[in-house]
Amino acid sequence: MASGDIQNKYQRLAQEYAKMKSQHSVLKKAVIDEQSKVAELTEATKLKDLSIRKFEQEIDSLTFRNQQLAKRVTVLQDELDSASVKKKNKFFAPLRSTTDWSMKGPVEPAPVVADPSVFGEDLQKKIQENERLHMQYRFAAGGNDDQGHLHSSNFPCPPPFQVHQETEEHRQVVASLQVRLEQLEKEAGQHQSVLDSIHQNHKALVDKLQQEKAMLEVKLQKQETDVRDSKRIADHCQQQLKRVHADLSYRLDDSTKVIQEKVIFNDTKYQELNVLNVPTHDRKHQVKAKELIGQALGYIADLVSGMSNYLTYAEQRSQIFPMDSTTGEPLSPINRRLCQYLHENAAHLRPIEQSFRSFHEGLKEDALTTLETATGIQDFSEKFHSYVAYMEKLLPYQLRSLEEECAVSTCSATLEARNMELHASLPKLTATLSKLDNYLSLIAAASKSSREHPRTNQAAFFTQMAGGLNQLHEVLKEISKHYNTKVSLEHQLPTATQKLKTTDECVVSSLVALVSCTGKFAPFFSSNLEFFVSRAGYRTRGVSLCRDTEGPVSSPVVTDLRDRATSYISRLKRPCPESVPYKTAVLNRRTLLSSTESREGLAQQLTTAQEKIRGLEQEKEHWMLEAQLLQVRLEKETKRVSQLEVDLRQLQAGQVLTPAPPVEVTLTAAPGDRKSVGSEVETSMLGKLESSVADELVFLCQSSESETREQLIKAHFTGRVTELTSQLQLADSKAVNFNSECRALQQRLGLAEKAKEKFQEELQTAQQKIAQLQDELTTTTSNYESQLSMMSEHLCSMNDKLTQQRDEIDALKLSNKVEARKGKEDEKEKLQEVVDSKQLINDGKMYPPLD
């Protein structure tokens, strides 16, 4: 029962696992779609929340500003009120002080003080002084009657001239104070007008702020309504999302059911499998592509040959100039290392031509060739990259060698200038080759699965490649020009040998060959740029299900798979070997069906055979026991016979008979048997008999007369053998069953582990794809940014050039105008001279020259 339950449980687990495995991919796709939609809605909700928070912050800032403005208006109003009160006090105080001064006598003019406390103190002092002066004036006007009173009051009596002087001073003070009063009235009027204008401005500002506050309140209400509408729309969108999710789930279940029932295998469904199908393509396009690659191979071979000749002749020139090593003069360390590196040029140049030639030979007219399937370009790119690194390593030594040539005493200033021009041109060659290497590596990376750029950038790569070839042609032309000028100056030196002249002519000829080769290669690439940029006319199977926005994609292994399939089909066309005749096959089938039908009969025969085997085992054990008993009897009889012989000899000798010792009977087995009887009897497939049973057997065997006991022993052991045999068969059947179950569990465990590994690999692949997509996104972004920066720099340079050209055009126009004006003035002067001369002739003052 336990094994059956386990079997049922594992069957249910297997069914559930198969069901979950079939639903995994579909649910995974649905979950990814829903996650993308949820992410979009989350982003939209975040944007709405940000706008709401922004509006709330604006409202808070406006409210705070309104409060500040209200406080400011209150403060300004208070200041205005206090200013108006102060103005009134200032306006009436001088009037009161002037009246008192006019009544009490002349005083000194008081300065206008802005502080009221200081002004009050000065006013009090002036009032006291005015009282003193009035009292003196009264005493002076009163005469002698008042003199005693003055003495009694302790007031001194001033003289008359002093009183008159003080009166005049008082009148002057009153006049100045009147003038001051008029001036202060005018200033008070001006301040009053200023205060009125400020009051009006503040009133207008308060009205404007109130209007802005009302507008902000209206805007706030509008924003609140917008927020409520947005929340309502978000709720509605959430409901629609739930409905769409339910609808899509239902459709997904239906589609999954249809796919599981109807579609057994569809390799066009997945892009990873669809790229392995052989695409349909245009053979004319393939033929033209092979033809163009063949032409490019010729140009590359010429370019490699010309560059090898140039470097070889440069090595020979470095050995004889500025120090000729053939005459025994030692070379400088720079020239020695330069010659060593120049000697290695063939090891870097020959693989370039060989790799491109192997790529051309691997092309076929009946197989599609695109950047994705052209894996041979990778080898060519690697070899070219190695050559560019070699040139970069060579450049410093070339520059130092030129500097050493300039340091020679026979080098003139003109020759040094030509050497510096060549010194500036050589880094341009290395930079141009590095640029070509970068774009070539990007083009070759299209056949890798881990490429870091989209297919849409390939057109830009080819365009930049064409520009790089044109730039290479210009740089080589410049180097050839500078080198030719340098050589012509060197040959004029008295130290120039014929060997140096010959080597220089070889170098110049190799440079001319390079210029002519690049002059052909660059126009060839530019003229066929449209063909290189255009996509091949092909399509893969299941293009309607293809989700790649960049169009169909073919895998680099398609060509190998196509060749393998072709060879397999050709092998299938061989004649089939002889098979079983039809009649024999029919008879075998009938026999098989009959054997299948007689399965129950075979099962019955099997049970019968098992019963017979059980009976035979019992009989075997029975006869083995019989053999043991007979062996015991034989030993006993042998001992009795030997004892009787001993007794007989003793009787014959006349001796007294001695009692025989007790005979110990032991069960011994034959050498070939598996049983041994002793203190413990061990039998195969029967277990062990205890010593008591063995003793009992020995005791029973000792008595030859007890046949009934032998029958009981026989029956006991027969029953025991039967029981142990049945237990053994039951144990065998259980062991076989458990063994089969363990094997099945082991197989299922292996399948589960394989499925687990498969899922882990798929997960790793998905993670790698995500990382690759992120890398592609960052690379594309950086590429676009670099392109934009390059375009902006190019536009800036073009604008600068245009402005320079416009300035030159304007300068030329101005110079033309100036020259035209000068010409007209000269013509006018000449015409005036002619007129004057004619006038003089007519007047008789000047006579024409005689012939």
Secondary structure, 3 states (H helix, E strand, C coil): CHHHHHHHHHHHHHHHHHHHHHHHHHHHHHHHHHHHHHHHHHHHHHHHHHHHHHHHHHHHHHHHHHHHHHHHHHHHHHHHHHHHHHHHHHHHHHHHHHHHHHHHCCCCCCCCCCCHHHHHHHHHHHHHHHHHHHHHHHHHHHCCHHHHHHHHHCCCCCCHHHHHHHHHHHHHHHHHHHHHHHHHHHHHHHHHHHHHHHHHHHHHHHHHHHHHHHHHHHHHHHHHHHHHHHHHHHHHHHHHHHHHHHHHHHHHHHHHHHHHHHCCCCCCCCHHHHCCCCCEECHHHHHHHHHHHHHHHHHHHHHHHHHHHHHHHHHHHHHHCCCCHHHCCCCCHHHHHHHHHHCCHHHHHHHHHHHHHHHHHCCCCCCCCCCCCCCHHHHHHHHHHHHHHHHHHHHHHHHHHHHHHHCCCCCCHHHHHHHHHHHHHHHHHHHHHHHHHHHHHHHHHHHCCCCCCCHHHHHHHHHHHHHHHHHHHHHHHHHHHHHHHHHHHHCCCCCCCHHHHHHHHHHHHHHHHHHHHHHHHHHHHHHCHHHHHCCCCEECCCHHHCCCCCCCCCCCCHHHHHHHHHHHHHHHCCCCCCCCCHHHHHHHHHHHHHHHHCHHHHHHHHHHHHHHHHHHHHHHHHHHHHHHHHHHHHHHHHHHHHHHHHHHHHHHHCCCCCCCCCCCCCCCCCCCCCCECCCCEEECCCEEECHHHHHHHHHHHHCCCCHHHHHHHHHHHHHHHHHHHHHHHHHHHHHHHHHHHHHHHHHHHHHHHHHHHHHHHHHHHHHHHHHHHHHHHHHHHHHHHHHHHHHHHHHHHHHHHHHHHHHHHHHHHHHHHHHHHHHHHHHHHHHHHHHHHHHHHHHCCCCCCCC
